[in-house]
Amino acid sequence: MCVRRFSRRVVGRNVTVTRKESAPLVVEPFIVALLLAAALMHATWNAILKSDSSDRLATFGVIMSTGTVMGLCVVPFVPIIEPAAWKFLIASVLIHVLYYTFLLKAYSYGDLSHTYPIARGLGPLLVALVSGRFIGEELRTQDIVGVFLLSFGLVALAMPLRNVVPRPGARHGLATLFAVLTGVTIAAYIIADGLGVRSAGPSFEHRISYIAWLCVLEGPWLLVLAFVLRPDTVWGHLKRTWYRGVMGGVIANLGYGIAIYTLVLGPMAHVAALRETSVLFGALIGTLLLGEPFGGRRVAAAVVIVCGLVMMNGPSLF
């Protein structure tokens, strides 16, 4: 059987991967299915968070603290990760703190259907642009075309809708700014976690260990911050709505665990791009379930973004 090989450099060593010549996708179909499931999970927990108008910080804290509990249930049963992976793990935790900050700001100023596609679409765009220099993964011509489609869709999506009265407190410019900053942190933690999970160790258990330790270390800080900032109101909020955070936490951490693990199984830019098909799920949830205005132009922009993401993972066309 005819096969082809490509090499990529992973944390100081060359890894040669054998792939069948007839494989139609850059990422195998089963991994595509996993990433689409992770994309739906990501859009779902973001909708849960955005729909909480009483204390979004506390709910986000419960979401992340649920991940800490999940991670602590796994850590005793898996090997410790390799020393080389710890620097990526710590970097990822710090980047995630910035990500949480920018995400909450974006949601406080704008609609989910506006901010979510910008943030999630920008992440794989930036990963694709730096993947050759920093990760050693080369892009095909159609990957570059996909990047341009992403850029065009993002510009169209970021423009304010005509004839739509903004909701009270909405500020389109600040919402776009914080959505862009969120996208930058998304790209940064994708790269950090991709390099981290690839260097965590040779076995499946080592990679699960990396995911579990990430959940443990990044989880509790937002909830601690919520208690520090408003101790008199957080308890009451949690008593009424704790289940929303726990439900969102299970969905969020399972989805991101899948996404991290698949970074071992395919090129980083392509895995990131597939996961960010969540932009379409997020836009639809924001419009259909949260009652946010969308408009024909935003529909078209979301479709262009998804087409760009899919083209980056599709079979070679030219």
N, C-alpha and C positions, 0 to 999 in steps of 0.2 A: 504494500500500500504506500502511495506517495505521501510523504509528510514534508512539512517545512518547519524550520526552527527560527526563533528569534531570541535574542539575549537582552536582558536588562540588568542594570547594576542595582543591587539592593544592599544598602548599608555596608559598603566596602567589599562586596563579593559579587561575582558574576553568576547569574542564575540562568540556565538555558532551559527554555520551555519548548516542548515538542507539541505541535498542533497539526491536525490533519489538514491537508491541502484543500479538501472539499468542505471544510467547516464554513457555513454561510455567514456566521457572525463573529465579530471580534470577541464577544463574550458568549459563552455557551447558553443554549436556550433555558436550561434549568436555572442558571444564575440570573438570566433575564427575568424569569418568573419571580425569583426571590426578591430581586430589586424592585420590581413593580409592586409586590406586596409591601416592601419596606416604604416605597413611595406613598402608597395609600395610607399606611400607618402614620407616616410623618404628617401628611396633610390633615389626618383625623385629629391627632393630638394638638396640632396648631389651632384647629378650629375650636377644640375644647377650651384651649387657653384664651383665644380671642373672644369667645362668647361670654367669658366671665368678666363682667363689668364692675364687680364689687371690690375685689382685691386680687388683681392679676398676679402680683408678685408672690403672694402667699400660695396661690394655686400652682404657680410655676415651681415654687419651692417644694410643694408636695409631690409634683411630678418627678422632680429630680431626686428627692429623698426616697421615693419608691424605688428608684434605680439603685440607690445605696443599699437598701434592704435586699434587693434581688442579687446584687453583687456579693454581699456578705454571705448569702446562702450558697454561692458557688465557690468562692475563694478557698475554703478548706479542702475542697475535693480536686483541685487542679494544681499542677506544678507552678512554681514561681517563674516569672518571665525572665528572659536573659538580661544581663546587666545593660547591654546596648539599647534595650528598648525603653529603659526608664526615662531617659532624657526626652524621648518623644512623648511618653505618657504625661510627664510633668508639663511639657510645652502645651499639649492638648488641653489639659485642665485649665491652664491660664488663659488660653485662647477661648475656651468655652465660656469663661467668666465674662469676657468682652462680648462674646456672641449673645449671651443672655441679656446683657445690658442693652445692646443695640436693638435686639429683637423686641424687648418690652417697650422701648422708646418708639420704635416703628409702629407697633400696634396701638400705642396710645395716641398717635397723631394721624393714622390712616387706616383704611379698610384692609381686611385680609386679602380681598381679591386684587388690591393694588400693590401692597407691600410684599406679600408672600411670593408672587411670581418673580419680582425683581430680585429679592434676596436669594431665592433658590436657583434662579436662572443664571445669576452672576457667578455663583460658586464654581460650577464646572467650566464656565468660560475662562476664569482665571487659572484654574488647574490646567486646562488645556494649553494656555499660553506659556506656562512655566514648566510644563512636564518634560520637555526636551532638555532644558538646561539643568534642572534640579533633580529630576527623577530618572532621566535617561530613557524616556519613552517617546519615540518619534511619532509625529502625526502624519496621516495620509492627506492627500489633497482634499478629499471629501470631508475630512475632519475639520480642515480650515474653512471649507464652505459652511459646515455646521456651526462653527464659531461665529461667522458673519451673520448667519440666520439668527443665532441667539442675540447678537448685538442689536440687530434691527428690531427684533421682537421686544427687547427690553426697552429700547427708546420709545417705541409705540406705546408700550404698556405704561411707561412712566409719565406720559403726557396726561394732563387732567381731562376728564370727560366734559363735554359741553352739555349745557342744559341740565346739569345735575347739581342740586343744592347740597353743599357739603354738610355732613352731620355736625352737630355742635362740638366744638373743640378740635375739629379736623384741621390739619395744616399740611397741605399737599407737599410743599417744598421740604419741610422737616421729615415728613413720612418717607419721601424718596431718599433723602440723605441717609437716614438711619437704616433704610432697607439696603442701600448700597454698602454701608459699613457692615451690616450683617452679612452680606454676600462675601465681602473680603474675609471676614473671620471664618465663614464656611469653607472657603478655599484653603485657608491656613490650617484648620483642624482636619480637613480631609487629607492633606499632605502629611501632617504630623501623625495622624492615626494610621494612614497607609504605610508609612515607613516604620511606625512602631509595631503594628501587628505583623509585618513581614519580618521584623527582627526579633519578635518575641520568643521564638523557638521553633524547632523543627516539626512539632506535632500539632494536631488539632487541639489538644488540651492546652498547649502553651498559648494558642491564639484566643481560646475561650478565656484563659487567665487574664490576658491583656484587656479584653472587653470587660471582664468582671472588675478588675482593679480600676479601670477608668470610671465605671459606674460608682464604685465606692468612693473614690477621691473627689469626683466633681459634684456629687449629689447634694450634700447637706447645706451648702453655703447660702443659697438663695433663701431657704427657709429660716436660717439663722438671721440673715439680713432683715427679713420681714418682721421677725420678733424684735429686733433691735430698733427698727424704725417706728413701728406701731404696735407695741406689746398689748395695748388695751383692746385692740380690735381684732387681732389675728385669731385668737382663740375662738371668738364668736363666729368668725368667718369659717374656720376649719370645722367647727361643729356642724355647721349647716351644709357645707359643700365639700367635705373631705373626700367623698367618694369620687368626685369629678377628677381631682388631682391624682388619686390612686389609679383610676381607670386610665387616665391620660399617661401616667407614669409607666404602667405595664406596656401600653401600646408603644410609647416613645422609646423605651429602652430595648424592647424586642426588635423594633424596626431599626434602630441604630446599630444594635449588635449584628443584625444581618448585614447591614451596609458595611460595617468595618470588616467583617469576615470575608466578604466578597472582594475586598481590596487586595486580598492575597491571590485571588483566582483570575484576575484579569487586569489589563492596563488601567491605571488609576483614573486617567481622564475619562475613559469610556464608562467605567463603573460609576463615577460621580455623575456623568451625564445621564445615565439611565435612571439613577435614583432620583434625579431632579425632574423626572416626568411628574413628580408630585405637584409641580406648578399647575398642571391642568386640574388635578384633583382639588387643590386648594382653591383655585378660582371658581370651580363649580360649587364647592361646599360654601364658599363665601356668598355666592349669588343665590343658590337654591335654598340653603338652610339658614343663613344669617341675614338674608334680605338686603344684601349690599348691591348697589348699582354696578353694572358691568358694561353693558353697551356692546354694539357690534364691533367697534374697533378693538376693544380689549379681547373679545372672543378671537378675532383674527390674530391679534398679537400673541395670545396664548398658544394658538395652533402653530404659528410660525416658530415659537420657542420650542415646542415639543418636536416639530419636524427637524429642527436643528440638532436637538439632542438625539433623536432617533438616527439621523444621518451619521452622526459620529460613531454609532455602534453598528450600523448596517453593513452589508457585504460591500466589497470594493466595487465601485461603479466606474472609476476612471483613475 
